[in-house]
Amino acid sequence: MNFPLIQKTAIFFATAVLCIASSVSAEATTKKEFQLEPAVLYTPRDGLPNIAAKLKAGEAVNVLFLGGSITVGASRGMGYVKFVENWLKAEYPDANIQIINAGVSGTGSDYGDRRYKRDVLSEKPDLVLIEFNVNDGDNDRTENMERMVHKTWLNDPHTDLLIFYTMMKRHLEYYKEGKLPPSASAHERVAAFYGIPSLCTVYTAAAQINSGETPWDYFSPDGCHPTQNGYGFFNDVFAEALPELLKDAPVKAHQLGKSITPNLKISRPPYVAKPVKFKGDLLTSKGEKALQVYPLPVPAKNWTGEPVFTSEDGKPLWRLSWMPRNLGGKLDPAIGADKSQWEANDMVWFEEDGGFTGAYGSKLFSKHRDNSTLAAVLKEIGLVRFIAPETGRYVVQIKSAPWSTNTSDDQKSMSLSVLKFSWEDGPGESIAFYRETKKESKGLNMEIETELMAGEELAFIPDADYTSFYFGWPDLRITVGYLGE
């Protein structure tokens, strides 16, 4: 089963998650500490001259939207992604216009920056529209926004950019004073520094809500996600601004020069894998000492690049796969027992984010503190596979930190299944199954003894009984010991 990382005009997740900006990190700033910029409907600056010329000439253009769940939802109904597509096709009927929705729910500009090469530049966009105001919270993400600008124009200086602002409910107090909220103010300073057009697509909505003319519920059913009426406010601003931004102007190569961030680093240094080390001896609960120890390598520390981790003599020891999420959800110990449903699905190393992903680009196996997280998202479940290097008895010790979820239901549960796959044809055999609820979560602490022939496998598979944007076992440590024949 192979899928592209991004599908044209498709959205990453079917269900939007709650705005993550309500939890502000330690780098967050207060309203008094942050320089707030004036809120205006839109500022054309250098406009969109290059895509304007291509549209007028009837050429093929790629228009890409990058943002969070508000952008994800904007491909449905009459959200602004669909509206801009319809508007452009009506105004430029001879042009071949391709719209790409690269939104990922619950993510801010830090993650947008990390996946920019993979999910944006790979699409060869003529115009990138960036929306991260809500999920950036009150954080100053100037550096992330600048990195995306530099990555764009170092790749192709004729790619046009546009930055626009969505809104969460608590932003109304800033708009009442005629100011942009903190994260949007940071984005606005980046836009002004580089001559990038910006749109405050909630300008009119905020004014009407603050005046009492329009109730908040008309705009949004929660703290930030727009209703169809809410998206209408965005669309009105695009309809007013686009003719101005797409006016005839000489084609230009956008210039970079200096940056706001001192000594701006465009990309992080490449990950360099270190050898796996195990301190001390591995003893079973009965006191038996393992003759060989095979700890699960940590991604971005011991494991990079390929989804197969080999021993020093070249034998495969660990392998990363994924399975469709719809095969789970029932906390069945036999989840994944049909190997044909996932065996050919290797995870993919995501260098910019330091983890392994499924086909849709979300991390399934990543570093957590000094260990790992094995996770699943709405469309995929991660699998870690251990491949026995020799025949004999093995002990498996599994530990993790306590876990929590983004659901308030204390009775929701998460599980980890361990399946054994022998050389014989047939389904995998469940040899261990652990389940706990959020309310009772203490983390994993399991020990399993089993016999394996060389080349037989153990698969470790997480699952949960609720639909969530993300769940996973944090600080996961799996250590396999060979006890002898």
N, C-alpha and C positions, 0 to 999 in steps of 0.2 A: 504494500500500500504506500504510494508515494503521492505527496501533495506539495504544491509550491508554498514557499514561505508567505507570500502575499498573493492573493487572487484579485484580479482587476475587479473593481466595483463591488468587492465583497468586504464584509466586516469580519474582524477577528473573532468576536464572541457574540453569541446571541443574546446574552443577558448582561446588561450594564450593572456594574457594582456601585455601591455608594461612594460618594466623593471622598477621597482619602485625605483631602486637605484639612479636614476637621482635626486631625492629630498632627500637631505642629512639632517639628524636630527641634533639637537643641540649637540649631543654627538659625531658628526663626527670629524675626525681629518684631518689635512692637510698632504700633502706628507712630508713636512719637520718635522712635529711633530711626525710622526709615524715611528717606526723602521721597515724598509722594509727588507724582507728576499730574498735571492737569488732565482731566477727562474731556476729550473732544470726540465728535462723531467719527471722523477719520482724518488722516493726514497723508496726502499723496506722496510727499518727498520725491524720490526719483522715479516713482511710478513703476509700471511693468512694460517697459519699452520692447523687450526682446520677444516675449510671447505675443504682444500686441502685433508686432510685424508679421509673425508667423500666422496668426489667426487671420489677419487681413489678406495675406497671400494665399490662404486656403491650404496651408500645410498641415501636417500631422503634429499634434502637440499632446504632451502628457501633463496632466494637472494632478498634483498629489496633495492630499490633506493629511497632516500629521497632528495627532493629539490624543486625548483620553476618551472616556466613555461618551462624552457629549458629541465628539466627532464620530465615534463608532455609530451612535444612533442617528447621526445626521444623514446617513444614506437611506434611511427608511422614510416613508411618507413624503413630506415636503421639508425635510431637514435641509440645512444649508448646503451639504454636499450635493444632494439631488437638485436643489434649486440652482446652484451655480452651474451644474452640468446643463440643465435645461436652458438657462439664460444664455450661456455661451453658444450652445447649438442653435438657438433661435437667432442670435445676433451674427453668427458666423457660420452659415449653413454649408459653405464650401470646405470648411476645415474639418479634418479628421481628429475629433477631440476624444481623448481617453482619460477617464477619471479614475483615480486610484485612492481608495480609503485605507490609509495606513494607521488608523487609530488603534490603540490598545487600551482597554478599560483600566482605570485605576492607576495610570502611569503619568509621571510628570516629565519635565524637560531633561532631567538627569538620565532617565531611561531612553527617552527620545534621542538624546545625544549618543548614548552607547550603541543604539541599533541603527544609527543614521546611515552608515555605509551599507549595511545589509539590507535595510528595508526601504531606504529612500533613494540613495544614489544608484543603487542597482536598477531602479526603474527608469533611469535617464529622464528625470522630470524637467520640463520647461518652466514650471511654476510650482513652488512649494508653499502651502499655506499652513502656518504653525499656530496651534492653540494649546497652551499649557497653563493658563492663568489659574484655573481652579485647582488642579492637582499639584501645582507648585506651592500651594498654601501661602504662608507669609514668608517664605524663604527667598533669599536673594540668589537666584539661579542665573545671574549674569554670565558666569563662566560657561555654563552649559549652553546657553543661547548663543554666545559668541562662538563656541566650538562648532555648532551647527552651521553658522554663517560661513566660517572659514572652510569647513569641509565642503560646503556647497560650491563656493567660488574657486577653491583650489582645484576642485574636480572639473568645473565648467563655469567660467566667469560670466557666461551669458544666461545662466539660470536665474530667473527672477524669484524673489521672495516676498511674502506678505505675512505679517504677524497680526493676529486678531485676538480679542478678549471675550471670554465667556464669563459667567458670574455664578457665585453662590450667595445664599441669602444674606449672610453677614457682611457681604461687600456693599450692601445698600447704604451703610453709614458713611462709607468713603464717597460714594457718588452723591450723597446728600450735600457734601462739602465741595463737590466739583472736582474730586480727586480720583485717580485710579488706585485700586488696592495695591498692597506692597508688591506682590509678584508681577502684576501687570506693569507697575511703575518700573521695575527692573527690566522687563521686556521692552518697554517703551524707550528707555535710555539706549538699549542696544539698537533698536530700530532707528532712532534719531542719529546715533553715531555712524551707522553704516548707510544711511539714506534709504532705509527700507520702509515701504508704506505700512501703516498700521490702521486697524479698524477697531473701534470700540463698539462691537456689534450689540451690546446690551445697553448702550447709552440711552436710547429712548425708553426701553423697558424699565430701567432703573428710575428714570425721571417720573414715569407714570405710576410706578409702584410707590415711590416715595411721596408723591403728591396725593395718593389715595384714589387716583383715577382708575387704577388697575390693581386687583388683588394679587398677592403673590401666587396663589393657587392657580390663577389663570396662566401664569408664566411657567410654573414648575410644580409638580406634585410632591417634591421632596426638597432637599436643600440646594439642588443645582441642576438636575436633569430637566431640560425643557419639555413642555407639552408641545403638541403641534402648534398651538397658538404661540407658545414661547419661541419656537423655531421661526415663526412668522416675523418676530422682531429682528432676528438675525438676518433673515432674507431681505427685509426692507433696507437694511444698511448696505448689504452687498449690492442690491439693485441700484442704490443711489451712488455708491462709490465706484463700481466697476467701470462705468462709462468714463469717469475722470481718470482712473488709473490706467485705462487702456487707450488713452488718447495717442494720436500719432506722435512719435518722438524718435530721434535717431537711435538706432541699435547701439548698445554700449556694452563694453566689458566692465563688469563691476569690479571696483578696486578695493583691496583690503587695507594695506598700510598698517598702522598701529592698531592696538587693541585697548579696550577699557581695562581688562584684566592684565596686571603686570606679568610678563614672562608667560603668556598664554601657551599652554601645551595643547596642541590640537588633538592628539590621540594618546592614549595611555601606552606605556612601554609593553612589549609583548610578554606574555606569561612564559616563565621558564620553569619546567617541572623539576621538582627535587625528588630524590629517591625516597621510597617508602621506608620508614623506620618503625620498629616495634621495640619498645623498651621492656626489659624484663622477660619473664617466661609466661606462656599462656597455660594456665592450669584449669582443668575442668572442676566442676563442683565436687567431684569425687577425689580431687587431688592429683589426677593423672596429668602429666606434662606432655604438651604437644611437641612432636619432633620437628615440624615445620609450621611456620605461622604466616598467614596470608591476610593482612589487614586490608580493608576496603580503602583504595587510594582516594584522596580528597581532590576534587576538581579545583583547578586554578592553583593547586599546591603541588600535588603529585601526578595529576592526570590532566593532560591537555591534548588537543588535536583529534585523534582517532577514538571512536567509541569502544575499541577493544584495547584492554590493558594487558600487556604480555609480561611474562617472567623474564629473568635475566638470560635464560637460554632460549627465549623466543616463543614459549608456549603461551597460548591465551589463558588468562586467569579470570578476568572480569570482562563483562560486556554489558553495554547499555542499550536498552530497547524501549519502545513505547507501544501502547495498545490503545485502541479507541475508548474514549471515556464511557460510551454507552454500554460497554461490556461490564462496567462496575456499577456502584451505587447501592448494592444490596448486601454488602458485607458478607459475601459468600466466600467461604474458605477455598473454594475451587476456582475463584476468579483467575482468568488467564490459563486455565488448565489445557485449553486447546491451543497448542503452540503455533498452529498454522495461522492464527489470528494476529500474531505479532512478531514471529521469528525474523521476518525480513525487514522489520522496521527499526533501523538503527537510529539512535539519537545523533544529533549534529552538534559539534563544538561551536560555541558562540564566543569568539575571541574577545570582542569588545565588552562582553558582559561576564566573562569568566565562568561559564557554565555550559552544560549540555541541554539541548532543547529537543522537542519533538518537531514534527513537520511544520507546525504553525508558528514556531519561533518563540514559544514561551519556555522558560527554564523548568526542567524536570529534575535535574541533578546538578546541585551547585554547592559551593562552600558555605558553611554556616559556622561562624567562629573558627575553630581549627578542625572541624569535622565536616559533615555533609548534611544536606537535606535531600530526601527523596520525595518527590511531590507529584501532584496531578493538577490539571487545570480543567476547564469546562470541556475540552475536546480530547484530552489525552491523559493517560496514566503512565507514569514512569516505571520501568523495571530494571533492577540490578540483577545480573546473572553471574554466578560463580561457576567456573568450569574446573572440575577436578583434574589436577595435573597427574595424579597417579591413583591406583586402586588401593582402597583401604578404608579405615574408620576415620571419621571426621567429627569435630565438635565445632559448633557455630555459636558464638556469643554476640547478642544484639543489644545495644543500649541506645537510648536517646534522651533528650531533654523533655520535660512536660510540654504539651502543645496547647494551642488555643486556636480559635477560628474567628472569622468575621461574621459569625452568627450569634445572636443573643440566646439561642436555645441551648440550655445546659445539657439537654438530653441527646444532642446530636453526637454521633460516634465516628471514630476513625479506626481503621484496622491495618494490620500488616499480615499478609499471607506469605508463607514459605512453601514453595512447591518443589518437588523432586522430579526430574525428568530423566528416565533411564534410557538405555540404548534401545529398549523394546518400543515398538510403535504403540501409541495409545496416549491418553491424556496424562497430564502431570498428577502426581500424588501429593495431596496436602499432608505435610509432616509437622506443621505448626501454624497456629492462627492466634493472633492477639488482637483484642478489641477493647477499647475503653471510651468512655464518654468525656466530653469537655469538663463536666462537673467533677469527675473522678480522676482526671488526667494526672498521672505521676511520671509518665515516660516509660519507654520500653526497658525491660531487663529480662532477657530470655536466654536460655541455653538449650541447644538441640544437639543430639548425637545421631549420626546416621552413617550408613555405609555407601560409598560411591565407587563405581568403576571409573577408570581414567576416561575423561571426555564427557561423563555425565554431568548434569547441571543442577544447581539450585537457583530458583528465581525468587526474588524478594519484591512483593507487589503491594503498594499502599492502596487504600480505598476509603470511602466515607459514605454515609447514608444521607447526605444532603447535597444539593447542587450549589457549588461554591465557585467563585472565580479562581480560588487557589487553596489547596490544602497540602500539607506535607509533614513528614516526621523531621523535626529540627534536631541538629546536633547528633545526627545518626552515626553510630559506630558499629560496623559489622566486622567481626574478626573470625576467620576460619582457621582452625588448627588441624593438622594431620597427625593422627594418633598412631599410625602404623597399620599393618595388615592384620 
